[in-house]
Amino acid sequence: FSGLPRGRRLAVEPVVVGDQDGVITCFGIKKGEAVPVFKTLPGQKIARLELGGALNTPQEKIFVATGSEVRGFTKRGKQFLSFETNLTESIKAMHISGADLFLCASYIYNHYCDCKDQHYYLSGDKINDVLCLPVDKVNCITPVLACQDRVLRVLQGSDLLYEVEVPGPPTVLALNNGNGGDSGEEIVYGTSDGKLGLTQITGSKPIAKWEIGNEKKRGGILCIDSFDILGDGVKELLVGRDDGVLEIYNFESADDPVLRYDHALSESIASIQGGCVGKDGYDEILASTYSGWLTGLTTEPVHREGEELKLSQEMQSKISSLRNELEHLQMKVLQEREKYQQSSQSSTAVSSVPAFSVNDKFTLNKDDASYSLILEVQTAIDNVLVQSDVPIDLLDVDKNSAVVSFSSCDSEPNSNFLLATYRCQANTTRLELKVRSIEGQYGTLQAYVTPRIQPKTCQVHQYQIKPLSLHQRTHSIDHDRPVNTLTLKGQFSFAEIHSWVVFCLPEVPEKTPAGESITFYFQNTFLGTQLESTYRKGEGCFKSDNISTISILKDVLSKEATKRKINLNISYDINEESVRHTLKLIHPKLEYQQLLAKKVHLIDALRELQVHEGNVDFLLPKYRSILEEADQLLEEYKRQPAHLERLYGMITDLFIDKFKFKGTNVKTKVPLLLEILDGCDQDGLIAFFEAAA
């Protein structure tokens, strides 16, 4: 949505909203009530809504993207444009600058001027957003694409000018200060893993200005706006996240923004705008959420501190009318429910399943090597059943208030390794789960979502757990590490080997890359090991400092080729030094988890001593510190179940895989390896690996 501009500063502005039913609604607020200006008929879902107009004039024309069409409306609701782009896919992103229209489908970018085709670009990965630097400031058309592979692509005409690497998949772009800053070249980006950054897009290279991480582990960023809500003459940065957190950053120093205020809503924030909506002289922040709520935060003081709160006659009548409206709606719901019950029991009844939409996201978190599954429904969720045919751990999520219960499952006949039910509290529309998988074991995670609607209905959503599920795309790797190499040769096409890589690894675009060959870099988020994959028609080369990664790839790629009846010539080069290197990467994590487990197991005994003795002065300092940090230790241990077992499993796999490539079966020596692991001696562990042959 957007606030339509008015001439006078702090005059009340009308608001225009586009929804999933294809309806454009324009309304203003008068005496605290929403007064409609115009409303269009339903149609295709509105993917984007932007304001436009001639350059250097008020931007008060309304443009919406629905399917592959762009429509334009005046501020009074009269349609003046219907432009069918003939794109084969629906429009996902749109930006308007004067007579220039920039549109993006999943991988395709198109530039139109006065609805005439100008430029075209095919991106290497999915496009999430598009922006153009202000033409009146930079004197040339410079489009910027936010792409899923952690890159901003800067274009010139139909060509790629250069790429800007950013710390996460960018989901939204905005001009800094609303106008690109003094130079007009500054762009603010938000990422799906909750990071914010500012970069300057010059004619030759990018200049990174600042970057804010996501230490508080908040949701991904969906929308950004610039507005002077504090009234200090400097525009603040307004940010909306997918976990419902609304943030205001201001620039106390000239450099980095500082978080000044945040507010938690119960649903993901789809759009955010600053403006004057409700009352002359008082600025507001307006946010729209996934299920269609519009929420306003105002600068108008409700009452002064120390002053008794008295409701005005106007406010009392407003509350009274809202109560009447609510009662009327409740009566209407009851009548419709009775009507449905009667019709469903009649002889001419026709069964109808109520439709509902689920906004879901399944993403790998780099910080703790876990997957976040976010499910959001436009109505309240009753329960969610989670089922997996591969072994996974469910991790604790602080924001999750649902009650979880586990069902026993027999993994043999049904391939069931997990059955868990989340029962949601009333009015819960958003549920976040966290899972951690085991590399090498792949299959499907299914979520059965049942909302609180009648008649009872359920939707099933499936998520692939990939063989190398803990690997994440990265821009570059350390080429000085000792690596193991797997080489494949055979009668396969570029598209076939690309489909195998998509099957094995997350964050790889499904579309076959342009060109004759491609190189992707990955990092294991759990261990920090890396993978380089280069492939073309008839040949693939995979390099990793972890033998287990090469072993998983060898097994899975062989199986996929066999399914297609393609003969593969597989060769591998194993570097003995890589085993020592991988063990050195794992050992600090192993040592930390073993120490954490020992401390947690001592807490109950130490607390008993404390109660018995009355004080802990007689204890050694290290034991006193365990008691002081007991709550934090227990919380961390609870948040990472089976962490130590996973590390043991990875070291065991590394041991077995090392000798598997030599043609030796060492499974009988695993119990001895586990004894050495309990001792937590790095040199002894390396010596065991080297002497076990």
C-alpha positions in Angstrom: 0.0 0.0 0.0 1.0 3.7 -0.2 -0.1 7.0 1.2 -1.1 9.3 -1.7 0.8 12.7 -1.4 -0.9 15.9 -0.7 0.5 19.4 -1.2 0.6 20.7 2.3 3.0 19.1 4.9 1.2 17.2 7.6 -2.2 17.4 5.9 -4.1 14.2 6.2 -3.2 11.8 3.4 -5.5 9.2 1.8 -4.2 5.6 1.7 -4.4 3.1 -1.2 -4.2 -0.6 -0.6 -4.0 -3.6 -3.0 -5.1 -7.0 -1.7 -5.0 -10.7 -2.6 -8.5 -10.6 -4.0 -7.4 -8.1 -6.6 -9.3 -5.2 -5.0 -7.7 -1.7 -4.9 -9.1 0.3 -2.0 -8.5 4.0 -1.4 -9.7 5.6 1.8 -9.1 8.5 4.1 -9.6 9.0 7.8 -12.1 11.6 9.0 -12.9 12.0 12.7 -11.3 8.7 13.4 -13.4 6.8 10.8 -12.3 5.3 7.5 -14.0 7.1 4.6 -13.8 5.3 1.2 -12.6 7.3 -1.8 -12.9 4.5 -4.3 -12.8 0.7 -4.5 -12.3 -1.5 -7.6 -13.9 -4.9 -8.4 -12.2 -8.1 -7.4 -9.8 -9.8 -9.9 -6.4 -11.5 -10.0 -4.2 -11.2 -6.9 -2.3 -7.9 -6.8 1.4 -8.7 -6.6 2.8 -5.1 -6.4 1.4 -1.6 -6.0 3.5 1.5 -6.7 2.8 5.3 -7.0 4.1 7.1 -10.1 3.8 10.2 -12.2 5.9 12.6 -14.2 9.3 13.2 -12.8 9.6 16.1 -10.2 5.8 16.2 -9.8 3.6 14.7 -6.9 3.6 10.9 -7.4 -0.2 10.3 -7.2 -1.0 7.9 -10.0 -1.6 4.4 -8.8 0.0 1.4 -10.7 -0.7 -2.2 -9.8 0.7 -5.5 -11.2 -1.7 -8.4 -11.5 -0.6 -11.6 -13.3 1.3 -10.3 -16.4 -0.7 -7.1 -16.6 0.0 -3.5 -15.3 -3.0 -1.2 -14.6 -2.9 2.5 -13.9 -5.5 4.5 -11.9 -5.9 8.1 -11.0 -6.3 9.2 -7.4 -10.1 9.3 -7.9 -10.2 5.7 -9.1 -10.5 6.2 -12.9 -8.5 3.6 -14.9 -6.3 5.2 -17.5 -3.9 2.3 -18.3 -4.2 -1.4 -19.0 -0.9 -2.8 -20.3 -0.6 -6.5 -21.1 3.2 -7.3 -21.0 2.9 -10.7 -22.6 5.3 -12.1 -19.9 5.0 -15.9 -19.7 5.1 -15.7 -15.9 3.4 -13.4 -13.3 5.0 -10.2 -12.4 6.9 -10.5 -9.1 8.5 -7.1 -8.8 7.8 -3.6 -10.2 9.3 -0.1 -10.1 8.1 3.0 -11.8 10.1 6.2 -12.6 8.3 8.7 -14.8 7.5 7.1 -18.1 9.9 4.1 -17.4 8.4 0.9 -16.1 10.7 -1.9 -14.7 9.2 -5.3 -14.3 10.5 -8.7 -13.2 9.2 -12.2 -13.3 11.1 -15.0 -11.5 14.3 -14.8 -13.7 13.4 -12.2 -16.3 13.8 -8.4 -16.2 12.0 -6.1 -18.7 12.3 -2.3 -19.1 9.5 -0.5 -20.9 9.3 3.2 -21.7 5.8 4.5 -22.5 4.8 0.8 -22.6 7.3 0.1 -25.4 9.9 -2.6 -24.9 13.4 -1.2 -24.3 15.6 -3.7 -22.5 15.6 -7.4 -21.4 17.9 -9.3 -19.0 17.9 -13.0 -17.9 19.1 -13.3 -14.3 21.2 -16.3 -13.0 18.9 -16.7 -10.0 15.4 -15.6 -8.9 14.7 -11.9 -8.7 13.1 -10.7 -5.5 13.0 -6.9 -6.1 13.9 -4.2 -8.6 14.8 -0.5 -8.3 16.2 2.2 -10.5 18.4 5.0 -9.3 16.7 8.5 -9.6 17.2 9.6 -13.2 17.1 13.3 -12.3 20.2 12.8 -10.0 22.4 10.3 -11.8 21.4 11.3 -15.4 21.2 7.8 -16.7 18.9 4.8 -16.2 20.5 2.4 -13.7 18.3 -0.6 -12.7 19.3 -2.7 -9.7 18.0 -6.3 -9.2 17.9 -8.0 -5.8 18.6 -11.7 -6.5 18.3 -14.8 -4.4 21.9 -15.8 -4.8 23.0 -13.0 -2.3 23.8 -10.6 -5.2 22.6 -7.2 -6.3 22.9 -7.0 -10.1 23.4 -3.6 -11.6 22.4 -3.2 -15.2 23.1 -0.9 -18.1 20.6 -1.4 -20.9 20.3 -5.1 -21.4 23.8 -5.9 -20.0 25.2 -6.6 -16.6 27.3 -3.7 -15.4 28.6 -5.4 -12.2 27.5 -7.5 -9.2 27.3 -6.4 -5.6 27.8 -9.2 -3.0 25.5 -8.8 0.0 25.5 -10.9 3.3 22.1 -12.6 2.7 19.5 -13.2 0.0 18.1 -9.6 -0.6 14.3 -9.5 -0.5 13.7 -5.7 -0.7 15.4 -2.6 -2.0 14.7 1.1 -1.2 16.4 4.4 -2.1 18.2 5.7 0.9 16.3 8.7 2.3 13.6 8.1 -0.3 15.8 9.8 -3.0 19.1 7.9 -3.1 20.9 10.3 -0.7 22.9 13.3 -1.8 24.4 11.4 -4.8 21.2 9.6 -5.7 23.3 6.4 -5.8 22.6 5.0 -2.3 20.4 1.9 -1.9 19.2 0.3 1.3 18.7 -3.5 1.1 17.0 -6.0 3.5 17.7 -9.7 3.5 15.6 -12.8 4.2 17.9 -13.6 7.2 17.2 -10.2 8.8 20.2 -8.1 7.8 20.2 -4.5 6.7 22.8 -2.7 4.6 23.5 0.4 2.5 25.6 0.4 -0.6 26.5 3.2 -3.1 26.0 2.2 -6.7 28.5 4.3 -8.6 29.0 4.0 -12.4 32.0 1.7 -12.0 31.9 -0.1 -8.7 29.9 -0.5 -5.5 30.9 1.2 -2.2 29.6 -0.5 1.0 28.6 2.2 3.5 27.2 0.2 6.5 25.7 -3.2 7.4 23.7 -4.3 10.4 23.6 -7.9 11.4 20.7 -9.8 13.0 22.0 -10.4 16.5 18.5 -10.6 18.0 17.6 -13.4 15.6 14.6 -11.5 14.3 12.7 -12.4 11.1 13.5 -11.6 7.5 13.0 -8.1 6.2 10.0 -7.7 3.9 9.6 -3.9 3.5 11.5 -0.6 4.0 10.5 3.1 4.0 12.2 6.4 4.8 10.2 8.9 6.8 10.9 11.6 9.4 8.7 10.2 12.2 10.7 11.8 15.0 10.4 15.2 13.5 14.2 16.0 13.8 14.6 17.0 10.2 16.4 13.7 9.3 14.4 10.8 7.8 14.3 7.6 9.9 14.5 4.1 8.4 11.2 2.1 8.9 11.6 -1.7 8.7 9.0 -4.4 8.6 9.9 -8.1 9.3 8.3 -11.4 8.6 8.0 -12.2 12.3 5.8 -9.1 12.8 8.5 -6.8 14.3 8.3 -3.2 13.2 11.5 -1.2 13.7 12.6 2.5 13.5 16.2 3.3 13.0 17.6 6.8 13.1 20.9 8.3 12.2 22.3 9.8 15.5 25.8 9.9 13.9 26.3 10.5 10.2 27.3 6.8 9.6 25.4 3.8 11.1 21.7 3.8 11.9 20.7 3.0 15.5 17.6 1.1 16.5 15.4 3.7 18.4 12.1 1.9 18.6 10.4 -1.5 17.9 6.9 -2.9 18.1 5.8 -6.5 17.7 2.7 -7.3 15.7 1.3 -10.9 15.5 1.7 -11.3 11.7 4.3 -10.7 9.1 4.4 -7.1 7.9 3.8 -7.0 4.1 4.2 -3.2 3.7 5.2 -0.2 5.7 4.8 3.6 5.1 5.2 6.8 7.0 2.8 9.6 6.6 0.0 11.7 8.1 -3.2 9.6 7.9 -5.4 10.1 11.0 -5.1 13.7 12.2 -3.6 16.9 11.0 -0.2 17.7 12.5 0.6 14.2 13.7 2.7 11.8 11.8 2.0 8.0 11.7 3.5 4.7 10.6 1.1 2.5 8.8 1.8 -1.2 8.4 -0.3 -3.8 6.6 0.0 -7.5 7.7 -0.4 -10.8 5.8 -4.0 -11.5 6.8 -5.1 -8.0 5.7 -4.9 -5.9 8.9 -3.9 -2.2 8.7 -2.2 -1.0 11.9 -1.2 2.6 12.6 1.3 3.9 15.1 0.8 7.6 15.8 3.0 10.4 17.3 -0.2 11.9 18.8 0.0 11.8 22.6 -2.8 9.7 24.1 -2.6 11.5 27.5 0.0 13.4 29.4 2.0 11.6 32.1 0.3 12.0 35.5 -3.0 13.2 33.9 -6.1 11.0 34.5 -7.1 9.4 31.2 -10.6 10.7 30.1 -12.3 9.5 27.0 -13.8 12.2 24.9 -17.4 12.0 23.7 -16.0 11.3 20.2 -13.9 8.4 21.4 -16.8 7.0 23.5 -19.2 7.1 20.5 -16.5 5.4 18.4 -16.0 2.6 20.9 -19.8 2.2 21.1 -20.1 2.0 17.3 -17.3 -0.6 17.1 -19.0 -2.7 19.7 -22.3 -2.6 17.7 -20.4 -3.5 14.5 -18.7 -6.4 16.3 -22.0 -7.7 17.6 -23.5 -7.4 14.1 -20.7 -9.4 12.6 -20.9 -12.1 15.3 -24.7 -12.5 14.6 -24.0 -12.6 10.8 -21.3 -15.4 11.4 -23.8 -17.4 13.5 -26.5 -17.1 10.9 -24.2 -18.1 8.0 -23.0 -21.1 10.1 -26.5 -22.3 10.7 -27.4 -21.7 7.1 -24.4 -23.9 6.1 -25.3 -26.6 8.5 -28.8 -26.8 7.1 -27.7 -26.8 3.5 -25.0 -29.5 4.2 -27.6 -31.9 5.6 -30.1 -31.4 2.8 -30.5 -34.0 0.1 -29.2 -31.6 -2.6 -26.1 -30.7 -0.6 -22.9 -30.2 -2.5 -19.7 -30.6 -0.6 -17.4 -27.6 -0.7 -13.9 -27.3 0.8 -13.2 -23.7 2.0 -10.1 -22.3 0.4 -7.4 -20.7 2.5 -3.9 -19.5 1.6 -0.7 -20.5 3.5 2.3 -18.2 3.4 5.2 -20.6 4.0 9.0 -20.3 4.1 11.6 -23.0 4.6 15.1 -21.6 5.0 18.5 -22.6 6.3 19.9 -20.5 9.1 23.7 -20.0 8.9 24.1 -19.1 12.6 22.9 -22.4 14.1 22.8 -24.7 11.0 19.1 -25.3 11.4 16.1 -24.9 9.1 13.3 -22.5 9.9 9.8 -23.5 8.8 7.4 -20.5 9.0 3.7 -21.2 8.4 1.3 -18.2 8.2 -2.4 -18.5 7.5 -5.0 -15.7 7.0 -7.2 -17.1 9.7 -6.4 -18.7 13.1 -4.4 -22.0 13.0 -6.0 -24.9 15.0 -3.1 -27.4 14.7 -0.1 -28.4 12.5 1.0 -32.0 12.2 4.7 -32.4 11.2 5.8 -35.7 9.6 9.2 -36.6 8.3 10.5 -39.7 6.5 14.1 -38.8 7.5 15.7 -38.4 10.9 15.5 -34.7 12.0 15.6 -32.9 15.4 13.0 -30.4 16.4 14.6 -27.4 18.1 13.0 -25.0 20.6 11.7 -21.7 19.3 11.2 -18.9 21.9 8.4 -17.2 19.9 6.5 -20.4 19.6 3.6 -20.7 22.2 2.0 -23.8 20.6 1.8 -27.0 22.7 3.8 -29.8 21.0 3.1 -33.5 21.4 5.0 -36.4 19.8 3.6 -39.6 18.5 5.6 -42.8 18.5 6.3 -44.0 14.9 7.7 -47.2 13.4 10.4 -46.1 11.0 10.6 -49.5 9.1 7.3 -50.0 7.2 6.2 -46.4 6.8 9.5 -44.6 6.7 8.3 -42.4 9.6 11.0 -40.9 11.7 9.0 -38.0 13.2 5.3 -37.4 14.0 4.7 -34.2 16.0 1.5 -32.2 16.5 1.5 -28.5 17.4 -1.7 -27.3 19.0 -2.0 -23.5 18.6 -3.5 -21.1 21.0 -6.6 -19.1 20.0 -5.9 -16.4 17.3 -2.5 -17.8 16.4 -2.0 -17.1 12.7 1.7 -17.6 12.5 3.8 -20.7 13.6 7.6 -21.0 13.5 9.3 -24.3 13.8 13.0 -25.2 13.7 14.5 -28.5 12.5 18.0 -29.8 12.0 18.8 -32.6 9.5 21.6 -35.1 9.1 23.7 -34.8 5.9 23.5 -37.9 3.7 20.0 -38.7 4.8 17.4 -37.1 2.5 13.7 -37.2 2.0 10.6 -35.1 2.6 9.3 -33.1 5.6 5.5 -32.6 5.4 3.3 -30.1 7.3 -0.4 -30.7 7.6 -2.0 -27.3 8.4 -5.5 -27.2 9.8 -7.1 -23.8 10.4 -10.0 -22.9 12.7 -12.6 -22.8 10.0 -15.7 -24.9 9.3 -16.0 -27.4 7.8 -12.7 -28.8 8.9 -10.1 -28.8 6.1 -6.4 -29.3 5.9 -3.6 -28.4 3.5 -0.4 -30.5 3.1 2.9 -28.7 2.3 6.0 -30.6 1.4 9.7 -29.5 1.9 12.7 -31.4 0.5 15.5 -32.4 2.9 18.4 -32.6 0.5 21.4 -34.9 0.8 23.8 -31.9 1.5 21.1 -30.0 3.4 23.4 -28.0 5.7 25.4 -26.5 2.8 24.7 -22.8 2.0 25.7 -20.9 -1.1 28.6 -18.5 -0.7 30.4 -16.1 -3.0 34.0 -17.4 -2.5 36.0 -20.1 -0.8 39.5 -20.6 0.6 41.4 -22.2 -2.2 44.4 -23.0 0.0 42.7 -25.8 1.9 43.5 -29.5 1.2 40.7 -30.8 -1.0 39.3 -34.2 -2.1 38.1 -34.3 -5.7 35.3 -36.2 -7.3 35.1 -36.3 -11.1 32.2 -37.5 -13.2 32.2 -38.2 -16.9 29.4 -39.6 -19.1 26.8 -39.0 -21.7 24.7 -36.5 -19.8 23.5 -33.0 -20.8 24.2 -29.8 -18.9 20.5 -29.7 -17.9 20.7 -33.3 -16.5 23.8 -32.7 -14.3 22.3 -29.4 -13.2 19.1 -31.2 -12.1 21.3 -33.6 -10.0 23.0 -30.7 -8.3 19.6 -29.1 -7.6 18.5 -32.4 -6.0 21.7 -32.6 -3.8 22.2 -29.0 -2.7 20.0 -26.2 -1.4 20.0 -22.6 -2.8 20.7 -23.7 -6.4 18.4 -22.1 -9.0 16.1 -24.7 -10.6 16.6 -23.1 -14.0 19.6 -24.4 -16.0 22.3 -21.6 -16.0 23.1 -19.8 -19.2 26.4 -20.6 -20.9 28.3 -23.9 -21.3 29.5 -24.4 -17.7 28.9 -23.1 -14.2 30.7 -23.0 -10.8 28.9 -22.8 -7.5 30.6 -22.4 -4.0 29.1 -23.7 -0.8 29.9 -23.7 2.9 28.7 -26.3 5.5 26.9 -24.2 8.1 27.5 -26.7 10.8 31.2 -27.5 10.4 32.6 -24.7 8.2 33.9 -27.0 5.5 33.4 -26.0 1.9 32.5 -27.4 -1.5 33.3 -26.2 -5.1 31.1 -27.6 -7.9 32.0 -27.0 -11.5 30.1 -28.9 -14.3 29.2 -28.8 -17.9 27.8 -31.2 -20.5 29.4 -34.6 -20.1 31.6 -33.6 -17.1 31.4 -32.6 -13.4 34.1 -31.8 -10.9 33.4 -31.5 -7.1 36.1 -30.4 -4.6 35.7 -30.4 -0.8 37.9 -30.4 2.2 35.5 -32.9 3.8 35.7 -36.5 2.6 32.1 -37.2 3.8 30.8 -34.5 1.5 32.5 -36.2 -1.5 31.2 -39.6 -0.3 27.6 -38.4 -0.2 27.8 -36.7 -3.6 29.3 -39.9 -5.1 26.5 -42.1 -3.7 23.6 -39.8 -4.7 24.9 -38.8 -8.1 25.5 -42.4 -9.0 22.0 -43.3 -7.9 20.4 -40.4 -9.9 22.4 -41.4 -13.0 21.4 -45.0 -12.7 17.7 -43.9 -12.5 18.2 -42.3 -15.9 20.2 -45.3 -17.2 23.3 -43.1 -17.8 26.7 -44.8 -17.4 29.1 -42.7 -15.3 32.8 -42.8 -15.2 33.6 -41.9 -11.6 37.1 -41.0 -10.4 38.3 -39.5 -7.1 41.4 -38.1 -5.6 41.6 -38.3 -1.8 43.9 -36.0 0.1 45.0 -37.5 3.4 45.8 -34.1 4.8 42.1 -33.0 4.5 41.1 -35.5 7.2 43.4 -33.9 9.7 42.2 -30.4 8.6 38.5 -31.4 9.0 39.1 -32.9 12.5 40.8 -29.6 13.5 37.7 -27.7 12.4 35.4 -30.1 14.3 37.4 -30.3 17.5 36.7 -26.9 19.1 33.0 -27.5 18.6 33.3 -31.0 20.1 35.3 -29.7 23.1 32.7 -27.0 23.8 29.7 -29.3 23.6 31.4 -31.9 25.8 32.2 -29.2 28.4 28.6 -27.9 28.2 27.2 -31.4 28.7 29.5 -32.0 31.8 28.4 -28.7 33.3 24.7 -29.4 32.8 25.0 -32.8 34.4 26.7 -31.3 37.5 24.0 -28.6 38.0 21.5 -30.8 40.0 24.2 -32.2 42.3 25.7 -28.7 42.9 22.2 -27.3 43.7 21.6 -30.1 46.2 24.9 -29.2 47.9 23.9 -25.6 48.0 20.6 -26.4 49.7 22.2 -28.8 52.1 25.1 -26.6 53.1 23.3 -23.2 52.9 26.0 -21.5 50.9 28.6 -22.3 48.2 31.7 -20.6 49.6 33.4 -23.9 50.1 33.2 -24.8 46.4 35.9 -24.2 43.9 35.4 -21.1 41.7 34.7 -23.2 38.6 31.8 -24.9 40.3 30.5 -21.7 41.7 30.4 -20.2 38.2 28.4 -23.3 37.0 25.8 -22.5 39.6 25.7 -18.8 38.7 25.3 -19.6 35.0 23.0 -22.6 35.6 19.9 -21.1 33.9 21.8 -20.0 30.8 23.6 -23.3 30.5 20.3 -25.3 30.8 18.7 -23.0 28.2 21.6 -23.4 25.7 21.6 -27.2 26.3 17.8 -27.4 25.7 18.0 -25.2 22.6 20.6 -27.6 21.0 19.4 -31.2 21.6 21.5 -34.0 20.2 24.3 -31.5 19.3 27.0 -33.6 20.8 25.6 -36.8 19.2 25.6 -35.1 15.8 29.3 -34.2 16.2 30.1 -37.8 17.2 28.1 -39.0 14.1 30.0 -36.7 11.8 33.4 -37.8 13.1 32.3 -41.4 12.8 31.1 -40.9 9.2 34.4 -39.2 8.4 36.3 -42.2 9.8 34.2 -44.7 7.8 34.3 -42.6 4.6 38.0 -42.2 4.7 38.6 -45.9 4.6 35.7 -46.6 2.3 37.6 -44.8 -0.5 40.5 -47.2 0.3 38.2 -50.2 0.0 38.5 -51.0 3.7 35.5 -51.6 6.1 36.3 -50.2 9.5 32.9 -50.3 11.2 34.2 -52.8 13.8 36.6 -50.1 15.0 33.8 -47.5 15.7 33.3 -48.5 19.4 37.1 -47.8 20.0 36.7 -44.4 18.2 33.8 -43.5 20.4 35.9 -44.2 23.5 38.6 -41.8 22.2 36.0 -39.2 21.5 34.9 -39.3 25.1 38.4 -38.4 26.1 38.3 -35.3 23.9 42.0 -35.5 22.9 42.6 -33.9 19.5 46.1 -35.4 19.0 44.9 -38.8 20.0 41.9 -38.6 17.7 44.1 -37.7 14.7 46.6 -40.4 15.6 43.7 -43.0 15.7 42.6 -41.9 12.2 46.1 -42.3 10.8 46.8 -45.6 12.6 43.5 -47.4 11.9 44.4 -48.6 8.4 
